[in-house]
Amino acid sequence: MNKILAVLLIVIIVSAANAAVYHFFNGEKLAEAALEWEKSQTHPKDSDLLLVTEFAGYVGAMFDHLSEKQHICAPDEITKNEVLGVVTDYLKNTRKGLKYSGSVVVEKALYKKFPCK
């Protein structure tokens, strides 16, 4: 019985710790992550690689979703780094709307760059 309680306690502690690490992006946090991704392209040792990975995963998932639903029309040969660059450039040049959720900001960036004709 003590082993079961110990395992249950470990699961609860690990779950709470993981929940604290992951967060939702708003536009401002996304802009911060985009700049960190950009920095990682030239200075990976000086970058917050967890934030870079979260940014790449978040934007990549949004790109895949929008492509699958045919809301955006990107060239077949586009790379993930090119997509991340598109979103990063949009965030660097846009200051309005950063209070919105990250998904709205990424959608706007990708719709602007890859509209369907």
Backbone as a ProteinNet text record, in pm:
[ID]
protein_1_A
[PRIMARY]
MNKILAVLLIVIIVSAANAAVYHFFNGEKLAEAALEWEKSQTHPKDSDLLLVTEFAGYVGAMFDHLSEKQHICAPDEITKNEVLGVVTDYLKNTRKGLKYSGSVVVEKALYKKFPCK
[TERTIARY]
82.4	0	86.7	197.8	286.4	349.5	378.1	435.9	337.1	211.9	109.2	97.6	98.6	90.8	214.5	330.6	453.5	449.8	405.9	395.7	294.1	181.6	78.1	131	203.7	261	362.5	444.6	542.4	472.2	368.2	292.7	232.8	177.6	116.7	222.5	336.3	443	497.9	524.7	578	476.6	350	246.4	238.8	245.5	240.4	362.9	478.4	600.9	592.7	543	528.5	427.9	320.7	219.3	277.5	368.5	429.8	523.4	585.1	679.5	607	499.1	427.5	328.8	315.8	227.5	167.6	67.4	7.5	77.4	88.8	150.7	45.2	73.8	1.7	98.5	57.1	142.7	273.1	267.5	388.8	489.9	443.5	533.1	584.4	499.5	539.5	649.3	635.9	738	870.7	864.8	985.5	1050.3	968.3	1019.1	1076	1013.5	1061.5	1200.6	1219.6	1351.4	1455.5	1414	1504.7	1539.5	1440	1466.3	1565.6	1542.6	1631.4	1774.7	1788.2	1920.5	1984.7	1903.8	1957.6	2016.4	1978.6	2029.8	2178.4	2223.4	2364.8	2441	2369.7	2433.3	2354.8	2355.1	2272.9	2310	2436	2477	2426.1	2393.7	2345	2193.4	2125.9	1980.3	1909.6	1787.1	1699.8	1638.8	1703	1661.9	1524.9	1482.4	1346.8	1244.6	1265.3	1174.2	1179	1297.6	1313.4	1236.5	1248.6	1179.5	1028.6	981.8	837.9	786.2	861.8	823.5	816.3	920.8	924.8	810.4	782	672.5	536.8	518.7	391.5	362.5	460.2	441.5	428.5	509.1	501	364.9	310	176.9	69.7	80.4	-16.1	-5.1	116	137.2	75.7	102.5	47.1	-105.2	-162.6	-308.7	-369.3	-313.8	-368.3	-348.1	-236.9	-211.8	-309.1	-327.3	-416.9	-559.6	-602.8	-738.7	-748.4	-635.9	-625.6	-667.3	-630	-651.5	-534.1	-417.9	-301	-248.3	-177.7	-124.9	23.6	103.2	248.6	306.5	421.7	485.5	523.5	519.2	551	693.1	785.1	926	966.7	874.3	907.6	964	1060.8	1121.7	1062.8	1081.3	1031.8	1100.6	1230	1300.3	1245.5	1204.6	1144.2	1012	933.6	805.5	831.4	927.1	960.5	1009.7	1084	1130.3	1016.4	916.9	799.4	728.6	706.3	636.9	723.1	852.6	943.3	943.9	953.7	951.9	821.2	711.2	580.4	576.9	625.2	623	715.8	826.9	919.4	863.1	779.9	727	585.4	524.3	387.2	383.4	334.5	323.1	177.6	84.8	-55.2	-104.7	-191.8	-250.4	-171.5	-64.6	15.9	-50.7	-160.4	-235.3	-323.4	-344.6	-424.9	-351.3	-422.7	-358.5	-254.7	-158.2	-52.9	-105.8	-210.6	-264.8	-319.6	-382.9	-436.5	-322.4	-216.5	-102.1	-32.9	-12.9	50.5	-37.2	-167.9	-259.3	-246.1	-245.9	-234.8	-105.2	4.4	133.8	133.2	79.7	79.8	-21.8	-138.3	-236.9	-179.4	-108	-51.9	53.5	136.4	245.6	201.6	106.8	67.7	-82.8	-135.2	-279.1	-310.4	-428	-474.8	-540.5	-508.2	-558.6	-698
-120	0	126.2	122.7	238.6	266.6	159.7	178.5	248.5	212.9	275.6	423.5	456.2	597	673.6	610.9	676.6	704.5	607.1	625.5	734.5	733.4	834.3	973.4	985.1	1112.8	1161.5	1073.1	1110	1157.2	1086.9	1125.9	1265.2	1292.1	1423.1	1533.1	1509.3	1609.6	1635.3	1529.7	1545.1	1615.6	1582.1	1646.7	1795.8	1831.3	1972.9	2047	1984.1	2047	2067.6	1969.4	1983.2	2090.9	2100.3	2202.3	2342	2357.6	2487.5	2527.5	2430.5	2459.1	2505.8	2440.7	2472.7	2585.6	2670.2	2784.8	2814.7	2897.5	2941.5	3069.1	3086.3	3206.2	3312.1	3436	3549.1	3613.2	3715.4	3775.3	3829.7	3887.3	3944	3835	3726.4	3614.8	3549.8	3543.8	3488.7	3575	3707.6	3798.3	3777.3	3759.4	3731.7	3600.3	3499.6	3369.2	3378.1	3458.1	3474.7	3538.4	3638.7	3701.9	3604.3	3519.6	3418.2	3315.8	3278.3	3186.9	3250.4	3377.9	3447.5	3451.4	3478.5	3480.2	3342.1	3236.9	3100.7	3061	3131.2	3098.8	3132.5	3230.7	3269.5	3242.5	3239.1	3219	3116.4	2991	2891	2871.5	2888.3	2867.8	2977.7	3092.9	3206.1	3215.6	3115.9	3121.4	3032.2	3069.4	2987.2	2881	2766.4	2664.2	2604.4	2608.4	2563	2655.9	2784.9	2882.1	2871.6	2852	2835.9	2712.9	2603.5	2479.7	2496.4	2562.6	2587.6	2672	2775	2861.4	2782.2	2704.9	2626	2525.6	2461.4	2364.7	2430.3	2543.6	2615.3	2664.2	2732.4	2785.7	2671.9	2567.9	2453.4	2386.3	2372.2	2311.2	2399.6	2531.2	2622.5	2617.5	2614.1	2606.2	2477.8	2366.5	2238.5	2241	2294.8	2300.7	2387.9	2506.4	2596.9	2543.2	2474.9	2413.9	2300	2217.2	2101.8	2146.2	2252.2	2303.3	2391.1	2407.8	2487.7	2633.4	2685.5	2827.2	2911	2846	2912.1	2824.9	2887.2	2814	2843.7	2769.3	2785	2691.5	2727.5	2637.6	2505	2398.6	2265.7	2256	2329.9	2317.2	2407.3	2473.9	2563.6	2484.2	2543.9	2478.6	2535.7	2462	2508.9	2638.9	2650.9	2774.6	2893.5	2872.3	2981.4	3024.1	2928.1	2959.7	3036.3	2989.9	3059	3200.6	3217.5	3350.2	3442	3388.3	3467.1	3520.1	3433.4	3474.4	3572.6	3546.8	3636.7	3775.4	3782.1	3911.8	3985.5	3913.1	3974.3	4033.6	3957	4004	4123.9	4126.5	4238.9	4366	4351.8	4467.8	4506.1	4429.9	4456.9	4474.8	4585.4	4607.8	4605.3	4618.2	4614.3	4470.8	4439.2	4305.7	4204.8	4246.6	4151	4106.5	4169.3	4126.4	4004.6	3976.4	3861	3731.4	3622.4	3492.3	3468.9	3386.2	3356.6	3297.9	3217.7	3154.7	3258.9	3363.3	3468.5	3542	3569.9	3641.2	3556.8	3428.4	3340.6	3329	3314.6	3308.2	3432.3	3549.3	3673.3	3677.1	3637.1	3636.8	3542.1	3423.3	3322.9	3355.7	3409	3449.8	3559.6	3652.2	3764.4	3714.6	3621	3573.8	3467.9	3382.7	3269.3	3267.4	3374.6	3373.4	3272.5	3218	3129.7	3217.2	3192.8	3276.4	3232.6
0	0	0	74.8	79.5	-56.3	-132.4	-265.7	-357.9	-348.2	-431.6	-397	-271.5	-230.5	-276	-267.9	-311.5	-461.2	-539.7	-684.8	-717	-650.1	-672	-638.4	-529.9	-489.9	-593.5	-644.7	-747.3	-874	-914.4	-1034.1	-1016.5	-900	-874.1	-877.1	-815.7	-811.8	-951.3	-1026.8	-1162.9	-1251.8	-1239.5	-1320.8	-1290.6	-1164.8	-1127.4	-1179.6	-1172.4	-1222.5	-1373.4	-1445.8	-1591.2	-1626.5	-1551.9	-1578.4	-1558.7	-1465.1	-1441.1	-1554.8	-1620.3	-1728.1	-1854.1	-1890.6	-2012.8	-1989	-2087.3	-2075	-2211.9	-2209.6	-2333.8	-2378.4	-2509	-2563.1	-2588.7	-2550.2	-2605.8	-2704.6	-2772.9	-2874.1	-2818.8	-2698.7	-2639.3	-2605.9	-2546.9	-2514.1	-2642.4	-2742.9	-2872.5	-2935.2	-2924.3	-2977.5	-2904.7	-2774.6	-2696.7	-2742.7	-2762.6	-2807.1	-2948.2	-3034.5	-3171.2	-3172.8	-3089.7	-3082	-3027.8	-2935.6	-2882.1	-2990.8	-3071.6	-3183.3	-3280.5	-3312.3	-3404.9	-3350.3	-3221.9	-3159.1	-3165.3	-3151.7	-3151.9	-3286.7	-3392.6	-3524.9	-3538.6	-3461.4	-3468.6	-3339.2	-3226.1	-3095.2	-3013	-3055	-2984.9	-2837.7	-2803.1	-2663.4	-2571.4	-2627.1	-2547.7	-2546.3	-2600.5	-2615.8	-2515.1	-2484.3	-2400.3	-2492.2	-2497.9	-2595	-2564	-2439.7	-2408	-2472.7	-2460.4	-2522.1	-2674.4	-2729.2	-2874.4	-2922.1	-2848.8	-2885.1	-2875.6	-2771.4	-2757.8	-2873.7	-2910.4	-3022.2	-3152.3	-3178.4	-3302.1	-3306.4	-3196.3	-3191.4	-3208.4	-3142.3	-3148	-3289.5	-3348	-3483.4	-3584.1	-3566.8	-3657	-3653.5	-3534.1	-3520.1	-3583.5	-3563.1	-3624.8	-3777	-3828.6	-3973.3	-4028.6	-3963.2	-4008	-4007.2	-3901.7	-3889.9	-4001	-4019.1	-4120.7	-4261.9	-4284.1	-4415.5	-4441.3	-4340.7	-4353.9	-4383.5	-4319.1	-4339.7	-4464.1	-4534.3	-4655.5	-4634.1	-4516.6	-4487.2	-4535.9	-4551.4	-4608.3	-4721.9	-4814.1	-4928.7	-4942.9	-4871.2	-4874.7	-4979.6	-5035.3	-5132.1	-5066.1	-5142.9	-5089.7	-5036.4	-5094.3	-5057.4	-4940.2	-4875.6	-4764.8	-4647.1	-4578.9	-4463.3	-4334.7	-4227.8	-4098.2	-4057.5	-4084.9	-4051	-4128.4	-4252.2	-4329.6	-4267.1	-4222.6	-4157.2	-4027.4	-3949	-3824.3	-3852.8	-3960.4	-4000.2	-4039.7	-4108.3	-4147.7	-4023.4	-3927.3	-3804.7	-3725.6	-3718.4	-3646.4	-3710	-3842	-3910.9	-3885.7	-3891.6	-3865.3	-3724.6	-3627.4	-3489.2	-3468	-3536.7	-3523.5	-3584.9	-3687.4	-3758.8	-3718.2	-3628.9	-3587.1	-3436.4	-3392.9	-3249.1	-3202.9	-3295	-3254.1	-3253.7	-3163.7	-3158.5	-3078.9	-3012.7	-2938	-2807.9	-2772.4	-2653.5	-2683.9	-2813.3	-2852.1	-2822.7	-2831.6	-2811.6	-2921.1	-2890.7	-2986.2	-3115.1	-3105.9	-3226.1	-3323.7	-3271.3	-3357.5	-3427.4	-3354.1	-3410.7	-3518.1	-3491.2	-3589.9	-3714.1	-3695.3	-3809.8	-3896.2	-3834.7	-3911.6	-3991.6	-3928.2	-3996.5	-4116.5	-4096.2	-4203.2	-4311.7	-4275.1	-4375.8	-4465	-4402.9	-4478.8	-4578	-4538.3	-4622.4	-4724.2	-4685.3	-4770	-4797.3	-4858.2	-4887.5	-4997.2	-4993.5	-5100.9	-5206.7	-5328.7	-5440.2	-5478.9
[MASK]
+++++++++++++++++++++++++++++++++++++++++++++++++++++++++++++++++++++++++++++++++++++++++++++++++++++++++++++++++++++

